[in-house]
């Protein structure tokens, strides 16, 4: 093992039953939360396949709260030496069997795979369903007959045309003609940065893959015996990708209540490179649909919160605050929490949980308490055991913060009063409490009861700027779409996924 020059990344060479895998980890696993596991396509490695996506701002906001494990197929990483003569490259099934050796310290994963990597992760999920909570499969082809059979019949000279065949796998004829800058970048990468002998072995393994034998379950007939993915799955393909037919075929074989197919507009064979923003947005809502709503919402400050103590954080007009679920906030101080909870229409029992400023990685519960004419905010430290469980008082322990909140919403044991509602930042109906809603922090002069008119009106005196109004309208539209279980990321939705609720 050696450390990358950036301390955020750790690179490992891991022994497995079928050889050595090169793995790059970003961050450390966080409690019981899954890690994001990526696997690249042929002709690529984890950097050329995923850097554009994971360096995109919206994706980086998500991955701050999930560890990421990038896997390079044997011999495909940067600077990989050639394999010795006679080396037997692992089959696709064996490549999938190598992954548990990477995940010995991980409870579960959310997989993101492209092409060959999507096939490997699908095979892994079929063999180890308890380890896979969700899959994002880009350009997946579960069938035995692949693109290489077609390409080999069209091109002669396998060795000399290896780069052309790999390019035909990634890009449509339209892209090869129209997007010269992208094509030249990846042609040079495939030809110069990937060991050609190693690449030929990986391509041969992918071309020799077996049909995964996935069948769509039929209720009352074979749902308990059929071979299929049991986790939520998001299938992604560009509308001009060479993999469109294969991805549609894969979708037809999967459980329609757990699978969504996104056909991205204005996109070809590498949606994670060409349209990283759309894919990051889709991934965000996919993860939320799985129940991981934490750290996904933001608030925009409409005024300044000046610090009154040296340890308080300054919030400036226009700052984005991350709101986690409806009650978990980050980057706010004790004083900020008090200011928010004392705003109308909050009342006794309204609460929030915030990340501790004095003890990073720890949490505190802040709850408003009204008694007669006295209105104040009480703070409770949330302690954490070595095994990750949480507690306020040692009589009750909880494996998640959600369980802690649920318990104290039903009982006032150990607190002054029972938790009622998450901190109310605007006058909204609790009938849509589970819908992610944009929130703003206000001056005392901002009347939230007039917010809807300020959002929709053209009043030049409105405290809500035109740009913010349009942004919030768009977000409300998104929230409505997600509530119905649909994704709309400038793409065509072929099917719907049934989302888990928190």
N, C-alpha and C positions, 0 to 999 in steps of 0.2 A: 504494500500500500504506500502511496505517496500523496502529498497534498498538492493541489493545484496552486498556481501563483495567487489565485483569488481564494481567500480563506473560506468563502461561502461554499466552495466545491471541494469534495474529497473524491479522489479517483482510486479505485481498487481493482486488482486482478484477483478474481475469485475462482477457486477450484470447484468444479462441479463433476458429476459422474461422467460427463461427456466432454470434458476439456475445460479450458479457462475462459471466463467471461470478463470483459472489461466493463466496469460499472462506474458511473459518476453520480454521486449523491449531492444534492443541494439541500441544506438544512438538516434538521434532525426530526425523527418522528415525534408527533405531538399528541401525547395521551393515547386515547383509543381511536384517534382519527386515522383513516387510511393514508397511505402514501400514494402519490401519483407515479405510476410506472410507465415509462415510454419505451417503445421499440420501433426502430426506423425501418425503412424500405431498402431494397437492393440498390446498390450504387451510392448509398448515402451512409452517414453515421449520425450519431445523436445531435451533433452540432449543426450539420448542414440540413438535417431534417426538421429540427425543433427549435433552434436558436431564435429564429424570427418570431415564432409564436410566444416562447417563454420570455423573451425580452420585451414583448409588447406590454404597455403600461397596465392595461386592464387585467392581463393574465398575471402580471407580477403582483398585483394587489391580492389576487386569489392565492397565489403560491406562497405568500408570506405566512400563510397559516396551514400549509401542507408541505411536508417534505417531498422532494422529487427525486426519483431514482431513474437515471437514464441508462439503458443497456445498449451496448454495442455488440452486434453479432460477432462471433469469432473472426478475428483477422480484418475487421472493417474499421477499426478505430484509427485515428490519426497516427501515422508513424508505425503502423503494425508491420512486423517483419513477415516475410513470406513463410508459408508452411513448408515443411520438408517434403521432398518427393515421396509420393505414395501416401500422403496424409489423407485419411478418410474424414471428410467433412460431416458434421452431424446432420442427420435428417431434420426435417421441420418438426417432427414429433419430439426428437431428442433435444432440439433447441428449446422447445416448450418445457421439457423435463428438467432443463438446467435452471429454470427460474426459481424454484423453491430454495435452492442453495443461496440465492441472492437475498431472500426474504426471511432469513432465520430470525431476525429481530423485529419483524413487521407483522402486525395482526392481520391486515388486509390491504388491498390496493384498489385504486381506480386506474384502469389501464387506458393508455392512448397509443394506438398503433397505426402505422401507415403501410399499406400494401402487404409485403411479406411480414412486417412486424404486426400488422392487424391479424393476419392468419395465425401467427405464433401465439398472440395473446388470446385469440379465440380458442385455440387448442388448449392453452393453459387453463382458461376458465371452464372448459368442458371437463378437464381432468381434476381440477382443484376448485370447485365452485365455492367452497367456504372461504377461500382466500380472495375472491374477486367480488367487490361490491358494485362495480359498474365498469362499462367499457365504452370508449369512444373509438370507433373503428373507421378509419379513413381509407377509401379505395380497397375495401376488403373483398377478397374472392375466395369463397369456401370450397370451390370446385377443384377437381383434379387437373383438368386441362387449363393451362395458363397461357399468358400472352407470349411466352417464349416459343411455344409450338408454332404460333402464327408468324411471329417475327422470323424464326429460322427458315420458314418456307418462303419468305419474301426476300431475305438477305442471304448472301453467300459469304463464306469465310468467317466462321464463328469467332475465331480469335481476333481477327483484324476488325471485325464489326461489333465487338462486344459493347463499346460505348454507344453505337447507334441503336443497338437492341435495347439497352437500358433506357436510353432517351425515349424510344418509342413506347416503353412501358410507362414512363412518367408523363409524357406530354402528347396531346393530340396533334394531328397534322396542322390544325389551325394555329395552335400555340407555337409549334416548331417554325411556322412561317411568320407569325405576327409579333411574337414577343422575343425579339432577337437578344435583348440585353439579358433577360432571365435565362434564355436557352444557352447563351454563350457562357454565362457564369456557371451553370450546372454541367455543361459539357466539359469545361476545363476542370471542374472539381472531380467529376467521375473519372476523367482520363489521367489526372495528375496526382490527386490527393488520396485515391484509393488504390491499394496494391491490386494490380490487374489479375494476377493469379488467384489471389484470395477472393476477389470479386467473382471470378468465374466459378469458383467452388460454391459460393453462396447462391449464385444464380442457378447453378445446377441442382442444388438442394431444393430451391423454391420450385423449379420446374418439375421436379420429381415428387412433389407433394401429393398426398392422398386427398380424396374428397372427404370432408369432415363429417358427412353423413347427418347433417342437421335436418330435422323435420319440424314442421309447425305443429304444436300441440293442438289437439281437438278436445274440447271439454266433454267429459263423459266417455271418451274413447281411449285416448293414449296419453293424457297429460301427465300421468305418473310414470310412464315407461319410455316416452319418446326422448331421443337425444337432442337437447336444445340448450340454449343459454338460459340460465335462471336469473341472471342479474339484469338490471336496466341497461339498455344498450342504445347508443346514439350512432347511427351510420351516417357518414358524411361523404359526399362526392361533389366535385365541381360539375357544372352543367355541360362542359365540353371535355370532360375527362375521358380517357380511353376505358376507364373502369366503370362507367355508368351501368352497363348491362349486368356486370358481375355484382355490383352493390345492390341493384334492384332485385336480382335473383336471391341474394343473401337475405334481404328484407322479407321476401316471400316465404322464407323457411323459418323465420323466427316468430316468437310469440308477439302478436300485435299489441297486446296490452303492456308490454315492457320494452317495446322497440319504437324508435322514431328514426325516420329517414330524412335527412336534410340534403336537398340538392341545391347547392349554392350557385346563385346567378353570378355572371361575370367572373367565372373561375374555372380553371382547368384541372390539371392533375395534381397540383400541390396546393390545396386550399390553405394549409397551415402556413404557407409562405406567401401566397398571393393575397389572401384575405385573412390575415391574423386577427383583425379586429372582430370580424363576424364570428370566427371560430371561438375566440375568447368569450364573446357574449353568449354564444350557444353553450359553451362549456360551463359558464357561470350558472346559467339557469338549469342545466342538466344536474349539476352538483346540488343546487338548491332543491330540485325535484326529488333528489335522493334523501333529503332531510338535513343536509349540511347547509343551513341557511346562515350560519355564523359568518361574520366578517364580510357580508356581501352588500350591505346597504351603505349609502353615504348621505350626509347632511351637508348643506351649504350654509355657511354663516352669513347672515345679513347685517351683522354689526361686529364690532370688536369686543372681545372679552379681555380686559387688561388684567394681568396677574397682580395679586395683592401680596403674594409671598414669593420668595425666591424659587420655591420648588414647583410653582404653578406654571402651566403651559399657556402661552399667549395664543389666543384665537383671533385671527384677523378677518376682516370683511372678505368674503369669497373663499375662505378656507374650506376644504373638504374634510369632513369628519367621517370616520368609518363607524357605522352603526351595525352591530352584530345582533342578528335576530331582531326582536322588538324590544329587548331589554338589556342587551349586552353591548356596551360601548367601549371603544378604545381611544387612547390619546386624550382623555379628559381627566381633570383633576377632581379632588374632593370638593373644591370650591365651585368648579363648573357644574358638578352634579347637584350641588345645593341650589345653584342659580336656576338650573333647568327644572328641578322638582318644585321650586317655589313659584313657578310661572303658572297662571291659570291655563287650562282648567284642571290641573293636578289637585288631588285631595289626599286625605289620609290613607295610607296603604299603597299609593303609587310608588313605584320603585324602579331602579335600574341597577345593573351590575357593571362595574367598570374595572379595567385593568389597573392594578395598583401602581402608583407613581414611585412609591418608596421601595416596593418589593417587586421588581419586574418578573413577570410570569405568574404573579399571584393576582387574586381578585378581591374586590370588596363589594358588599351589598349596601346600597344607599336607599333609604326608604323615608318617605314623608310621613310625619306623625303630627296630627292635629289634636289639640286638647283644649276645649274652650276657645279662648282668644289667642292661644299660643300655637304657633305654627313653626315647626322646625324639621330638620332632616337628621335622621339617625344613621350611623354608619356601622356596619358589621364586617369584620375581617373574615374572609372565606379561607379556611386552612386547607391544605392539601397533603395527603399521605404520600408515602414513597411509591405506592402502587397507582397513584393518580386519582384516587377517590377524594371527594370534597366533603367538608363539614363546617358548620358554624359552631355547633355545640357537639361535644363528643358522644352524645347520646344517639345521634343520627348521622349516618354516612351515606354518600351518594356517588354513584359511578360517573355521573355527568352533572353539569350545571343545570341542565333542563330538569333532571329529576329533583334537584334541590329546590328549584323555583316551583315546580309542581307541588312538592310537599308543603312548603310554606305558604302556598296559595290556598291550601286546604286547612292548615293549622297554624296557630300563632305561637306554638310551642317554642320558647326560647327567644322570641322577638316580641316587641312591644305590641304589635298588632299584625293581623293577617295581611299578606300581600294581596293587593286587589288587581291593579292594572299596571302594565309597563308605563314608564314616564310618557305622559301625553304632551306632544309638542304642537299639536294642532287640533282643531275641532273636527274630528273624523268619527265616522260611525264604527262602532265595535263589530258591526256585522261583517266588516271586511278586515278584521284584525289580522288575518293570516296573509293578507296581500301585502307584498313589499311596497311601501309607499314612501315617496321622497319627503324628507322632513327638513325644516329650516329652523335655525335659531334666530330669535327675534329681538328687536328693541321693544321696550315696554309699550311704545306707541303703535306697534303693529297689531292690528285687530285681526286675529285669525278667523273670526267669523266672516270677515269680508274677503278672505283669501281667494275663494273661488271666483268672485267678481274681479279681483285683481289679476287672477290668472287669465281670465277670458276677455277682460275688457281692454280697451285701448287708452285708458286714462294715463296721460303723460305724467301725472303726479304719483303713480303707483310706486310703492316701495319695492315691488318685484319687477326687475328689469325685463325687457322684451325677450332677451336671450334666455333668461332663466325661466320665463313663462313657457317658451317654446320647449325648452329642455324638460320641464316638469310635465307638460302635456304629453310629450313623447314617452316619458317614463310611466305616466298613468296608462297610456295605451299599451306599453309593454306589460305592465302589471296585469291588465285585463286579459291579454293574450295568455300569459303564463297561468293565470287562474283557471283558464279553460283547458290547460294541458297542451297548448300548442306552442311551437317555436316559430317565430317569423324573423329571420335574420337575412332579409333580402334573398329569400330562398323559397323553393317550392316544398311544401310539406306533403309527404306521401302517406304518412300515418301518424298516429298520436301515441303518446306514451302515458301510461297511468302513473301519476306521480305519487310518491309516498308522502304522507303528511307527517309533520313533526310530532 
